[in-house]
Amino acid sequence: EDGMKPVKSYSACTKLFRRSLFQDIRFPEKQAYDDVVTNYLLLSKANRYIISNRKCYFYYIREESITKGKYSPKDNDYIRAGEQIARMTADSVQLRELGKMTLARFQFTCLCKMLKYGCEEGVEWENQIRTAIPIIRSSKKGLMKSGMPKNRVLIMLLLCLNIQLTIMIFKLRIKSQ
């Protein structure tokens, strides 16, 4: 039981796919967050899908897992996955806003990881903030309606107020590490 929790996520480990969907789709190798774009491709190729509330998978949370620990260059794969989804949905009237919101959510998640765990040496976190904040601002209304927990909405709104203020908050956080 220790370290185990039921999974409610978009991760590939929470899905069953028909083998035929994988005829021309593969998980990328040597890429963190490899399931993000792959899930999008598989779900967009599927004719239908079923959602169940049945809990049949438990995920072991390790301290050194990809979602824990300091922000590192491998976390940029998450941002790249969001950018790829935004590009794939850009020509679709129905999905364009969802693609932009996905990228904004990924950017916000990375900022939260930096705030919570800090950054590895050499990460250009100021550039990351300068890039992320305008993207998050552009999808702020959609993110607020997305079911994000209220405490995260508050953090998002505070970070979006002013880029210089956000950089100052991060500088204080880094000094306290």
C-alpha positions in Angstrom: 0.0 0.0 0.0 2.8 2.4 0.8 3.4 4.8 -2.2 0.4 3.4 -4.1 -2.6 5.4 -5.3 -5.4 4.8 -7.8 -4.7 6.5 -11.1 -7.0 9.0 -12.7 -5.0 10.4 -15.6 -4.5 10.7 -19.3 -1.4 8.5 -19.0 -1.1 5.5 -21.3 -0.9 3.2 -18.3 -4.6 3.9 -17.6 -5.9 2.8 -21.0 -6.5 -0.3 -23.0 -6.1 0.1 -26.8 -7.0 -2.2 -29.7 -3.8 -3.5 -31.2 -4.9 -2.4 -34.7 -4.6 1.3 -33.6 -0.8 0.7 -33.3 -0.3 -0.2 -37.0 1.3 3.1 -37.8 1.7 4.7 -34.4 4.6 4.0 -32.0 5.7 5.4 -28.7 8.8 7.5 -29.3 12.1 6.1 -27.8 14.3 8.0 -25.4 11.7 10.7 -24.8 10.3 11.6 -21.4 6.4 11.9 -21.4 6.4 9.7 -24.5 2.7 8.8 -24.0 1.4 12.4 -24.3 1.4 12.8 -28.1 1.0 9.0 -28.7 -2.3 9.1 -26.7 -3.6 12.0 -28.7 -2.8 10.2 -32.0 -4.4 6.9 -30.8 -7.5 8.6 -29.5 -7.9 10.7 -32.6 -7.6 7.5 -34.7 -10.1 5.5 -32.7 -13.7 5.3 -33.9 -14.9 5.3 -30.3 -13.8 5.0 -26.7 -15.3 4.0 -23.4 -14.7 5.7 -20.1 -15.0 3.7 -16.9 -14.7 4.7 -13.3 -13.5 1.2 -12.4 -10.1 1.4 -10.6 -8.0 -1.4 -12.0 -4.5 0.1 -12.0 -2.4 1.4 -9.1 0.7 3.5 -9.8 3.7 3.3 -7.5 5.0 6.8 -6.7 8.8 6.9 -6.5 10.7 10.0 -5.2 12.9 9.9 -8.3 10.0 9.6 -10.8 9.7 11.9 -13.7 7.0 13.9 -12.0 8.9 14.4 -8.8 12.2 16.1 -8.2 13.8 19.2 -9.7 12.9 20.5 -13.1 15.5 19.2 -15.6 16.1 19.4 -19.3 14.1 16.2 -19.8 11.0 18.1 -18.6 11.3 20.1 -21.8 10.0 17.0 -23.6 6.6 17.7 -21.9 6.6 21.2 -23.3 7.6 19.9 -26.8 4.7 17.4 -26.6 2.3 20.3 -25.8 3.7 22.2 -28.7 3.3 19.2 -31.0 -0.4 18.8 -30.0 -1.0 22.5 -30.5 0.5 22.2 -34.1 -1.6 19.1 -34.8 -4.8 20.8 -33.8 -4.1 24.3 -35.3 -6.0 23.7 -38.5 -9.1 22.2 -36.7 -11.8 24.7 -35.8 -13.1 22.2 -33.2 -9.7 21.4 -31.6 -7.6 24.5 -32.0 -8.5 26.0 -28.6 -8.1 22.7 -26.9 -4.6 22.3 -28.4 -3.6 25.8 -27.3 -5.0 25.1 -23.8 -3.1 21.8 -23.7 0.1 23.7 -24.3 -0.8 26.3 -21.7 -1.6 23.6 -19.2 1.7 21.9 -19.8 3.6 25.1 -19.5 1.8 25.8 -16.2 2.5 22.3 -14.9 6.2 22.9 -15.6 6.2 26.2 -13.8 4.5 24.5 -10.8 7.2 21.8 -10.8 9.9 24.4 -10.8 8.2 26.2 -7.9 7.7 23.1 -5.8 10.9 21.2 -6.4 13.3 23.8 -7.9 15.5 23.4 -10.9 18.6 21.5 -11.8 21.8 23.4 -12.3 21.9 25.0 -15.8 18.2 25.1 -16.4 17.3 28.5 -18.0 14.3 29.0 -15.8 14.0 32.8 -16.5 13.6 32.0 -20.3 11.1 29.3 -19.4 9.0 31.9 -17.4 9.2 34.5 -20.2 8.0 31.9 -22.7 5.4 30.2 -20.5 3.5 33.2 -19.0 2.2 34.7 -22.4 1.1 31.2 -23.5 -0.7 30.6 -20.1 -2.3 34.1 -20.3 -3.7 33.4 -23.8 -5.6 30.3 -22.5 -6.3 31.6 -18.9 -10.1 31.6 -19.3 -10.2 28.1 -20.7 -7.9 26.8 -18.0 -10.0 28.3 -15.3 -13.1 26.4 -16.7 -11.2 23.2 -17.1 -11.8 21.7 -13.7 -8.3 22.7 -12.4 -8.3 22.7 -8.6 -9.0 26.2 -7.2 -5.6 26.4 -5.5 -3.9 25.9 -8.8 -6.2 28.5 -10.5 -5.1 31.0 -7.8 -1.4 30.1 -8.4 -1.9 30.5 -12.2 -3.6 33.9 -11.8 -0.8 35.1 -9.5 1.9 33.9 -11.9 0.2 35.6 -14.8 0.0 39.0 -13.2 3.4 40.1 -14.1 6.4 38.4 -15.6 8.9 40.3 -13.5 7.0 39.5 -10.3 7.0 35.8 -11.3 10.8 35.9 -11.9 11.2 37.6 -8.4 9.1 34.8 -6.8 11.3 32.2 -8.5 14.5 33.9 -7.4 13.3 33.8 -3.8 12.4 30.2 -4.2 15.8 29.3 -5.7 17.7 31.1 -2.9 15.7 29.1 -0.3 16.8 25.8 -1.8 
